[in-house]
Amino acid sequence: MSARKQARNPGGRPRDSRVDDAITSAVRELLADVGYARLTMAEVAARAGVGKAAIYRRHATKQEMIFDALLPDQFLAVAPDRGSLRADLAAVLAEVADAMSLPPQGTVPGLLADVHADPALRDRFDERYLGAQRRTLTQILDRAAARGELTARPDPAALNALLVGPVFAWLFLLSESPADLPALTAVLLDATLALMGPGPSAAPDASGAKSAPPPRP
C-alpha cells in the first residue's frame, strides 16, 4: 500500500483490498467500454459494487483513480539485472511500452493532459512514473559502468528521453500499432547504445555469426 493510501486511513482497521481490486477492475473495464472522457466515478462505483464514498476515501479525483488503476505501485520497483546493459535497458523499455500501450486508445493522452493541468497530480506522476524510470536507469548505468560496458556515464534523464520519447510518438502521434513495438524497441536499443559510445561486442545473430555494428554518422 502506498504512503498516500496509508495516510488516508490513519489508525482503525486496514482497508479491504477486495474493494481496491474491484475498483481497479471496474476502471479498466469502463475505459475499454466507454473511454477515458466518458468514464465517471459513479459508473465505477456501480460496476465495482461499492459506494462512491469508498472511492473518495481512496482517490480524490477521477484522474487520480485512473492513474492508480493503470500504474500499480510495483511499476519498475526493482531495477532489472539481466547481466548486460542492453538486456537491462530492454527490460525497462518493455515495461514502459506495456504501461503506455495496454490502456485503451485515448486513455494515455487524455490522462496526461489532465495530469499536467493539476500540480499535485503532476507531482505524483513525476515521482511514480518518471521518477521510477530515472532511478532504475541510474542503477542500470551504475552497474554497466562497474562492468566496464561504458566509457562515460550518460545523463539518466537524457537516456530516459531517448528510450521513451519514440515509443510515445509511435503510439500517440503516429498512431502506429502496438503490435510493432518489439521491432521499434530493438531499433531504439541499437541506436541508443551506439550513441552511448563503445560497449560490448556485437551479439551473434540466429546463425551464430556476429552482426556488424551500426554505422556511425
C-alpha positions in Angstrom: 0.0 0.0 0.0 1.4 3.4 -0.9 2.2 6.0 1.7 -0.5 8.2 0.3 -3.1 5.5 0.7 -1.9 4.7 4.2 -2.2 8.4 5.1 -5.9 8.3 4.2 -6.5 5.6 6.6 -4.7 6.5 9.8 -5.5 4.1 12.7 -8.6 2.0 12.5 -8.9 -1.3 10.7 -7.0 -1.9 7.4 -8.7 -1.2 4.2 -10.3 -4.1 2.4 -8.1 -4.9 -0.5 -11.0 -6.6 -2.3 -12.6 -3.1 -2.7 -9.3 -1.8 -4.1 -9.3 -4.7 -6.6 -12.9 -4.2 -7.5 -12.3 -0.5 -8.2 -9.3 -1.2 -10.3 -11.1 -3.9 -12.4 -14.1 -1.6 -12.9 -11.9 1.3 -14.1 -10.1 -0.9 -16.6 -13.4 -2.4 -17.9 -15.0 1.0 -18.2 -12.1 2.5 -20.0 -12.5 -0.2 -22.6 -16.3 0.2 -22.7 -16.9 3.9 -22.7 -13.4 5.5 -23.0 -11.5 8.0 -20.8 -13.6 11.1 -21.4 -16.9 9.5 -20.6 -15.8 7.4 -17.6 -17.3 8.7 -14.3 -16.7 7.8 -10.6 -20.4 7.0 -10.3 -20.1 4.4 -13.1 -17.0 2.9 -11.5 -18.8 2.6 -8.1 -21.8 0.9 -9.8 -19.6 -1.5 -11.8 -17.4 -2.3 -8.7 -20.4 -2.8 -6.4 -19.2 -0.2 -3.9 -20.4 3.1 -2.7 -18.9 6.3 -4.1 -17.7 7.1 -0.6 -15.4 4.1 -0.8 -13.8 5.5 -3.9 -13.4 9.0 -2.5 -11.7 7.6 0.5 -9.1 6.3 -1.9 -9.0 8.8 -4.7 -9.7 12.5 -4.6 -10.4 12.7 -8.4 -11.3 10.7 -11.4 -7.8 11.3 -12.8 -6.1 10.0 -9.6 -8.3 6.9 -9.6 -7.4 6.1 -13.2 -3.7 6.8 -12.7 -3.6 4.5 -9.7 -5.5 1.8 -11.6 -3.2 1.9 -14.6 0.1 2.3 -12.8 0.4 -0.2 -9.9 2.8 0.6 -7.1 5.2 -2.1 -8.3 5.9 -0.3 -11.6 9.7 -0.6 -12.1 10.0 -1.1 -8.3 13.2 -3.2 -8.9 15.8 -2.4 -11.5 16.3 -5.4 -13.8 19.6 -7.1 -13.6 19.9 -9.3 -16.7 23.7 -9.3 -16.9 24.3 -6.7 -19.6 23.4 -3.1 -20.4 21.4 -4.0 -23.4 19.4 -6.6 -21.6 18.7 -4.3 -18.7 17.6 -1.5 -21.0 15.4 -3.9 -23.0 13.6 -5.0 -19.8 12.9 -1.4 -18.8 11.8 -0.4 -22.3 9.4 -3.4 -22.4 7.8 -2.4 -19.1 7.4 1.2 -20.2 6.0 0.2 -23.5 3.4 -2.1 -21.8 2.4 0.8 -19.5 1.7 3.0 -22.5 0.2 0.5 -24.9 -2.1 -1.6 -22.7 -4.7 1.1 -21.8 -7.5 1.6 -24.3 -7.0 4.1 -27.1 -7.2 7.7 -26.0 -6.6 6.9 -22.3 -2.9 7.9 -22.0 -3.2 11.2 -24.0 -6.3 12.2 -22.1 -4.8 11.4 -18.7 -1.6 13.2 -19.4 -3.4 16.3 -20.4 -5.3 16.3 -17.1 -2.2 15.3 -15.1 -0.3 18.4 -16.4 -3.2 20.6 -15.5 -3.1 19.5 -11.8 0.1 20.4 -10.0 -0.5 17.8 -7.2 -1.2 15.0 -9.7 1.7 16.0 -11.8 4.0 15.7 -8.8 2.7 12.2 -8.2 3.2 11.4 -11.9 6.7 12.7 -11.8 7.6 10.7 -8.7 5.9 7.4 -9.5 6.3 7.2 -13.3 9.2 9.4 -14.4 11.0 9.1 -11.1 10.8 5.3 -11.2 12.2 5.2 -14.7 15.1 7.5 -13.8 16.0 5.8 -10.6 16.0 2.5 -12.4 18.1 3.8 -15.3 20.6 5.3 -12.8 21.1 1.9 -11.2 21.5 0.2 -14.6 24.0 2.7 -15.7 26.0 2.4 -12.5 26.1 -1.4 -12.9 27.1 -1.1 -16.6 29.9 1.3 -15.7 31.1 -1.1 -13.0 31.1 -4.0 -15.6 33.2 -1.9 -17.9 30.5 -1.5 -20.5 30.6 2.3 -20.5 33.4 4.7 -21.1 31.2 7.6 -19.9 28.0 7.5 -17.9 25.2 9.4 -19.8 22.6 11.5 -18.0 19.7 9.3 -16.9 17.2 12.0 -17.9 18.6 12.2 -21.4 18.6 8.4 -21.7 15.0 8.3 -20.4 14.0 10.7 -23.2 15.9 8.7 -25.9 14.1 5.5 -24.9 10.6 6.7 -24.0 10.1 9.6 -26.4 10.0 7.4 -29.6 7.6 4.9 -28.0 5.2 7.8 -27.1 5.5 9.2 -30.6 4.9 5.8 -32.2 1.7 5.2 -30.3 0.1 8.6 -29.9 1.5 10.9 -32.6 1.9 8.5 -35.5 -0.9 6.2 -34.3 1.1 3.1 -35.2 0.2 -0.4 -34.0 1.4 -1.5 -30.5 2.0 -4.9 -32.2 5.0 -3.4 -33.9 6.6 -2.1 -30.7 9.1 -5.0 -30.4 10.7 -4.1 -33.7 10.7 -0.4 -32.8 12.3 -1.1 -29.4 15.0 -3.2 -30.9 15.9 -0.3 -33.2 15.8 2.1 -30.3 18.2 0.0 -28.3 20.7 -0.3 -31.2 20.6 3.5 -31.8 20.8 4.3 -28.1 23.7 2.0 -27.4 25.5 3.4 -30.5 25.0 7.0 -29.2 26.3 6.0 -25.7 29.7 5.1 -27.2 31.8 1.9 -27.2 30.3 -1.0 -25.5 30.3 -4.8 -25.6 31.0 -6.6 -28.9 28.1 -7.3 -31.3 25.9 -10.1 -30.2 25.6 -13.2 -32.5 22.6 -13.5 -34.7 20.5 -16.6 -35.1 23.1 -18.2 -37.4 25.8 -17.7 -34.8 27.6 -15.0 -36.8 28.2 -11.6 -35.2 26.2 -8.8 -36.7 28.1 -5.8 -37.9 28.0 -2.8 -35.5 25.7 0.0 -36.7 27.5 2.6 -38.9 28.4 5.8 -37.1 27.2 9.1 -38.7 
